Amino acid sequence: MRQEDCLRPGVGADIISTVEFNHTGELLATGDKGGRVVIFQREPESKNAPHSQGEYDVYSTFQSHEPEFDYLKSLEIEEKINKIKWLPQQNAAHSLLSTNDKTIKLWKITERDKRPEGYNLKDEEGKLKDLSTVTSLQVPVLKPMDLMVEVSPRRVFANGHTYHINSISVNSDCETYMSADDLRINLWHLAVTDRSFNIVDIKPANMEDLTEVITASEFHPHHCNLFVYSSSKGSLRLCDMRAAALCDKHSKLFEEPEDPSNRSFFSEIISSVSDVKFSHSGRYMLTRDYLTVKVWDLNMEARPLETYQVHDYLRSKLCSLYENDCIFDKFECAWNGSDSVIMTGAYNNFFRMFDRNTKRDVTLEASRESSKPRAVLKPRRVCVGGKRRRDDISVDSLDFTKKILHTAWHPTENIIAIAATNNLYIFQDKVNSDMH
């Protein structure tokens, strides 16, 4: 099954830039380069087929960010949505944070399917009646109406970052969240928009001494005092906010020593961590660099617990990938609900899944052919020279313009969302039957 995002025309404006399920998995939000957020809702299971799972349909669409211009720095600020994070649901309304390079916004999504009728002092159009005509009192009643989804901006968190925001993460205390840019991480209270607390600052006194930048950050899912941030040098720093107000001194440093025999001009570029995600249990961390995904145990800093090759066949093509800038692509990674399978994207609209228990892996393709209802995804294989089977694809014929950077996994079920440029694919149920 596929949901295709039919967004407004524009050069690249409809390219999806982030995908995020909410905490129940009933809602799925996508952000695009044109500053729009599209929310999909899972339809309830039908009575005729109680075992069939509901599909995702468009629930609401709204413009989250507009292009801006910083007159002090003569810089254009793109409207592109970098990240979306859902807040845990507290009442009937849903809330989410969306951010572009500079400004974070808090949105409230509410439903209205009834309207009050029978006011005493207003007529049906809402205008005040002449009080002399009001001779009796009546009790207003709620009448059913067509469902309306209303999205309203609740708060705007601006002026907190000098550099581009690359990640936001909501704390498990449900009161605070953090935002990270290249050199700093700020802690915000969800109710306070005019100030934030700087909790990490790696900016050197002299910018010529700069050796690394922050690439991603995330709060621990259960301990509100712990967070991790990754760097362009391939290291992870776990910080404890109880230790000091400014967490420049990390509690743990996770770093894999480089094999000198693999050292090359591209080593530092391909070791840069593009995404970090805590497991649902909070025991492990998942990181993605250019060629691999790694699982780290919070109790073992010296090396990753598991390393999986995503597309090792590209190792010989790093020179041309550097020339066409693909080597700087930032791929994301995701855990399944039980932390047993991990997923990440690749080129040619391929995405990869790795089963941590069986050590089996599979390459699947998000394409129009595979998106017909109840179509079964066929494993794909990339071959590097030599003999090749009928369905194999040669490494030389991969399309590097088709890349799956953004993926998301339903928090409890086998449902995944794959963003392939301006198309959103949702695969359900037996998508990873090859894995189990």
VENZIVEN-V7416 format. One record per residue. N is the residue number from 1. RES is the residue in three letters. PSI is psi in whole degrees, 0 to 359 (none if undefined). OMEGA is omega in whole degrees, 0 to 359 (NA if undefined). BURIAL is + if it has 24 or more other C-alpha atoms within 12 Angstrom, else -. Layout:
BEGIN
n->[N:N]
res->[RES:RES]
psi->[PSI:PSI]
omega->[OMEGA:OMEGA]
burial->[BURIAL:BURIAL]
END
This chain:
BEGIN
n->[1:2:3:4:5:6:7:8:9:10:11:12:13:14:15:16:17:18:19:20:21:22:23:24:25:26:27:28:29:30:31:32:33:34:35:36:37:38:39:40:41:42:43:44:45:46:47:48:49:50:51:52:53:54:55:56:57:58:59:60:61:62:63:64:65:66:67:68:69:70:71:72:73:74:75:76:77:78:79:80:81:82:83:84:85:86:87:88:89:90:91:92:93:94:95:96:97:98:99:100:101:102:103:104:105:106:107:108:109:110:111:112:113:114:115:116:117:118:119:120:121:122:123:124:125:126:127:128:129:130:131:132:133:134:135:136:137:138:139:140:141:142:143:144:145:146:147:148:149:150:151:152:153:154:155:156:157:158:159:160:161:162:163:164:165:166:167:168:169:170:171:172:173:174:175:176:177:178:179:180:181:182:183:184:185:186:187:188:189:190:191:192:193:194:195:196:197:198:199:200:201:202:203:204:205:206:207:208:209:210:211:212:213:214:215:216:217:218:219:220:221:222:223:224:225:226:227:228:229:230:231:232:233:234:235:236:237:238:239:240:241:242:243:244:245:246:247:248:249:250:251:252:253:254:255:256:257:258:259:260:261:262:263:264:265:266:267:268:269:270:271:272:273:274:275:276:277:278:279:280:281:282:283:284:285:286:287:288:289:290:291:292:293:294:295:296:297:298:299:300:301:302:303:304:305:306:307:308:309:310:311:312:313:314:315:316:317:318:319:320:321:322:323:324:325:326:327:328:329:330:331:332:333:334:335:336:337:338:339:340:341:342:343:344:345:346:347:348:349:350:351:352:353:354:355:356:357:358:359:360:361:362:363:364:365:366:367:368:369:370:371:372:373:374:375:376:377:378:379:380:381:382:383:384:385:386:387:388:389:390:391:392:393:394:395:396:397:398:399:400:401:402:403:404:405:406:407:408:409:410:411:412:413:414:415:416:417:418:419:420:421:422:423:424:425:426:427:428:429:430:431:432:433:434:435:436]
res->[MET:ARG:GLN:GLU:ASP:CYS:LEU:ARG:PRO:GLY:VAL:GLY:ALA:ASP:ILE:ILE:SER:THR:VAL:GLU:PHE:ASN:HIS:THR:GLY:GLU:LEU:LEU:ALA:THR:GLY:ASP:LYS:GLY:GLY:ARG:VAL:VAL:ILE:PHE:GLN:ARG:GLU:PRO:GLU:SER:LYS:ASN:ALA:PRO:HIS:SER:GLN:GLY:GLU:TYR:ASP:VAL:TYR:SER:THR:PHE:GLN:SER:HIS:GLU:PRO:GLU:PHE:ASP:TYR:LEU:LYS:SER:LEU:GLU:ILE:GLU:GLU:LYS:ILE:ASN:LYS:ILE:LYS:TRP:LEU:PRO:GLN:GLN:ASN:ALA:ALA:HIS:SER:LEU:LEU:SER:THR:ASN:ASP:LYS:THR:ILE:LYS:LEU:TRP:LYS:ILE:THR:GLU:ARG:ASP:LYS:ARG:PRO:GLU:GLY:TYR:ASN:LEU:LYS:ASP:GLU:GLU:GLY:LYS:LEU:LYS:ASP:LEU:SER:THR:VAL:THR:SER:LEU:GLN:VAL:PRO:VAL:LEU:LYS:PRO:MET:ASP:LEU:MET:VAL:GLU:VAL:SER:PRO:ARG:ARG:VAL:PHE:ALA:ASN:GLY:HIS:THR:TYR:HIS:ILE:ASN:SER:ILE:SER:VAL:ASN:SER:ASP:CYS:GLU:THR:TYR:MET:SER:ALA:ASP:ASP:LEU:ARG:ILE:ASN:LEU:TRP:HIS:LEU:ALA:VAL:THR:ASP:ARG:SER:PHE:ASN:ILE:VAL:ASP:ILE:LYS:PRO:ALA:ASN:MET:GLU:ASP:LEU:THR:GLU:VAL:ILE:THR:ALA:SER:GLU:PHE:HIS:PRO:HIS:HIS:CYS:ASN:LEU:PHE:VAL:TYR:SER:SER:SER:LYS:GLY:SER:LEU:ARG:LEU:CYS:ASP:MET:ARG:ALA:ALA:ALA:LEU:CYS:ASP:LYS:HIS:SER:LYS:LEU:PHE:GLU:GLU:PRO:GLU:ASP:PRO:SER:ASN:ARG:SER:PHE:PHE:SER:GLU:ILE:ILE:SER:SER:VAL:SER:ASP:VAL:LYS:PHE:SER:HIS:SER:GLY:ARG:TYR:MET:LEU:THR:ARG:ASP:TYR:LEU:THR:VAL:LYS:VAL:TRP:ASP:LEU:ASN:MET:GLU:ALA:ARG:PRO:LEU:GLU:THR:TYR:GLN:VAL:HIS:ASP:TYR:LEU:ARG:SER:LYS:LEU:CYS:SER:LEU:TYR:GLU:ASN:ASP:CYS:ILE:PHE:ASP:LYS:PHE:GLU:CYS:ALA:TRP:ASN:GLY:SER:ASP:SER:VAL:ILE:MET:THR:GLY:ALA:TYR:ASN:ASN:PHE:PHE:ARG:MET:PHE:ASP:ARG:ASN:THR:LYS:ARG:ASP:VAL:THR:LEU:GLU:ALA:SER:ARG:GLU:SER:SER:LYS:PRO:ARG:ALA:VAL:LEU:LYS:PRO:ARG:ARG:VAL:CYS:VAL:GLY:GLY:LYS:ARG:ARG:ARG:ASP:ASP:ILE:SER:VAL:ASP:SER:LEU:ASP:PHE:THR:LYS:LYS:ILE:LEU:HIS:THR:ALA:TRP:HIS:PRO:THR:GLU:ASN:ILE:ILE:ALA:ILE:ALA:ALA:THR:ASN:ASN:LEU:TYR:ILE:PHE:GLN:ASP:LYS:VAL:ASN:SER:ASP:MET:HIS]
psi->[138:140:127:130:107:87:171:150:156:153:102:0:332:8:125:132:352:149:134:123:151:183:337:343:0:334:148:126:140:145:152:177:340:8:12:148:128:126:130:144:141:126:145:155:140:150:328:325:80:338:352:137:146:147:165:127:158:128:317:148:133:155:114:313:149:156:141:172:125:104:332:324:3:49:137:135:116:152:352:132:115:319:150:135:129:145:147:140:127:335:202:337:157:150:144:154:136:146:145:208:333:328:131:137:142:124:143:131:118:158:145:119:10:150:142:139:155:41:151:321:357:150:185:340:0:2:148:135:161:120:334:342:349:107:346:160:142:157:119:146:155:123:143:149:170:143:130:130:121:130:123:139:124:318:151:120:102:171:25:347:136:326:178:132:127:342:151:151:129:134:156:348:353:14:333:162:165:155:140:139:195:327:348:153:131:145:128:151:137:341:355:118:341:0:151:164:129:117:342:133:107:13:123:159:321:119:343:342:2:125:340:161:159:132:332:159:154:143:150:142:339:327:111:350:351:139:162:147:147:162:167:353:3:9:158:136:120:126:149:116:350:338:320:158:321:116:45:336:113:159:321:145:119:118:136:123:140:141:116:333:339:4:132:179:330:357:312:324:314:347:351:130:123:343:146:134:129:147:163:327:338:1:331:163:141:129:152:127:192:320:344:162:143:142:126:139:132:342:6:103:335:326:161:152:320:143:129:131:121:307:72:338:349:354:326:353:14:329:311:329:331:320:325:12:4:334:344:5:141:100:145:170:162:148:151:176:332:7:19:338:141:154:145:164:171:196:172:27:27:149:153:144:140:123:118:336:312:348:15:152:161:145:126:162:133:107:169:327:321:358:7:149:135:20:141:131:129:135:142:158:135:129:147:94:183:200:149:140:171:316:359:152:136:145:334:345:14:142:109:355:341:105:139:98:329:124:156:148:134:138:336:337:170:68:129:149:129:123:115:98:253:14:140:121:134:117:135:159:260:29:327:42:335:340:335:none]
omega->[180:167:181:184:179:186:187:182:180:184:178:183:183:178:183:184:175:180:184:171:173:191:178:183:180:180:178:181:172:173:181:183:179:177:182:173:175:179:176:178:179:180:178:179:182:181:181:180:188:183:179:182:181:177:180:178:181:184:179:177:178:178:184:183:175:175:180:178:177:185:180:183:183:182:172:177:183:176:184:178:180:183:171:174:176:172:176:185:181:182:184:182:173:179:175:174:173:181:166:183:189:191:178:180:176:183:176:182:182:178:174:178:176:175:181:176:177:176:178:189:180:174:186:178:178:180:180:178:170:187:181:180:181:184:180:179:176:179:178:179:177:179:178:176:177:182:174:175:182:177:182:177:182:181:176:180:185:173:179:187:174:183:186:178:179:180:171:181:181:182:179:176:179:179:185:172:178:176:184:169:186:188:184:173:181:176:182:166:185:181:185:185:190:176:175:180:178:183:173:177:181:180:179:178:177:184:176:179:183:182:181:176:177:183:180:177:179:174:172:185:185:182:188:180:185:171:179:169:183:184:179:177:177:181:176:177:176:184:179:184:176:186:182:179:177:187:179:175:183:175:180:177:180:185:178:179:184:176:183:182:180:185:177:179:186:187:185:181:185:178:179:181:182:180:174:181:171:173:180:180:183:183:186:172:178:178:177:167:190:185:187:162:183:174:180:172:181:181:183:186:192:183:179:178:181:175:181:179:181:177:182:180:179:183:181:183:185:182:181:177:176:182:180:175:180:183:180:178:182:179:176:179:184:173:168:188:182:180:183:180:177:185:174:184:178:180:179:185:175:167:189:174:181:177:185:183:183:184:176:177:181:173:180:184:173:183:180:180:185:187:176:181:179:175:179:180:179:176:178:180:177:180:180:178:177:182:180:180:189:185:181:176:182:179:181:181:176:179:184:175:177:184:178:182:190:179:176:181:176:186:182:186:178:176:180:177:184:177:178:187:183:176:173:178:175:179:186:166:191:184:181:176:177:186:189:NA]
burial->[+:+:+:+:+:-:+:-:-:-:-:-:+:+:+:+:+:+:+:+:+:+:+:-:+:+:+:+:+:+:+:+:+:+:+:+:+:+:+:+:+:+:-:-:-:-:-:-:-:-:-:-:+:+:+:+:+:+:+:+:+:+:+:+:+:+:-:-:-:-:-:-:-:-:-:-:+:+:+:+:+:+:+:+:+:+:+:+:-:-:-:-:-:+:+:+:+:+:+:+:+:+:+:+:+:+:+:+:+:-:-:-:-:-:-:-:-:-:-:+:-:-:-:-:-:-:-:-:-:-:-:-:-:-:-:-:-:-:-:-:-:-:-:-:-:-:-:-:+:-:+:+:-:-:+:+:+:+:-:+:+:+:+:+:+:+:+:+:+:+:+:-:-:+:-:+:+:+:+:+:+:+:+:+:+:+:+:+:+:+:-:-:-:-:-:+:+:+:+:+:+:+:-:-:-:-:-:-:-:-:-:+:+:+:+:+:+:+:+:+:+:-:-:+:+:+:+:+:+:+:+:+:+:+:+:+:+:+:+:+:+:-:-:-:-:-:+:+:-:+:+:+:+:+:+:+:-:-:-:-:-:-:-:-:-:+:+:-:+:+:+:+:+:+:+:+:+:+:+:+:-:+:-:+:+:+:+:+:+:+:+:+:+:+:+:+:+:+:-:-:-:-:-:+:+:+:+:+:+:+:+:-:-:+:+:-:-:+:-:-:+:-:-:-:-:+:+:+:+:+:+:+:+:+:+:+:+:-:+:+:+:+:+:+:+:+:+:+:+:+:+:+:+:+:+:+:-:-:-:-:+:+:+:+:+:+:+:-:-:+:+:-:-:-:-:-:+:+:+:+:+:+:-:-:-:-:-:-:-:-:-:-:+:-:+:-:-:+:-:+:-:+:+:+:+:+:+:+:+:+:+:-:+:+:+:+:+:+:+:+:+:+:+:+:+:+:+:+:+:-:+:+:-:+:+:-]
END
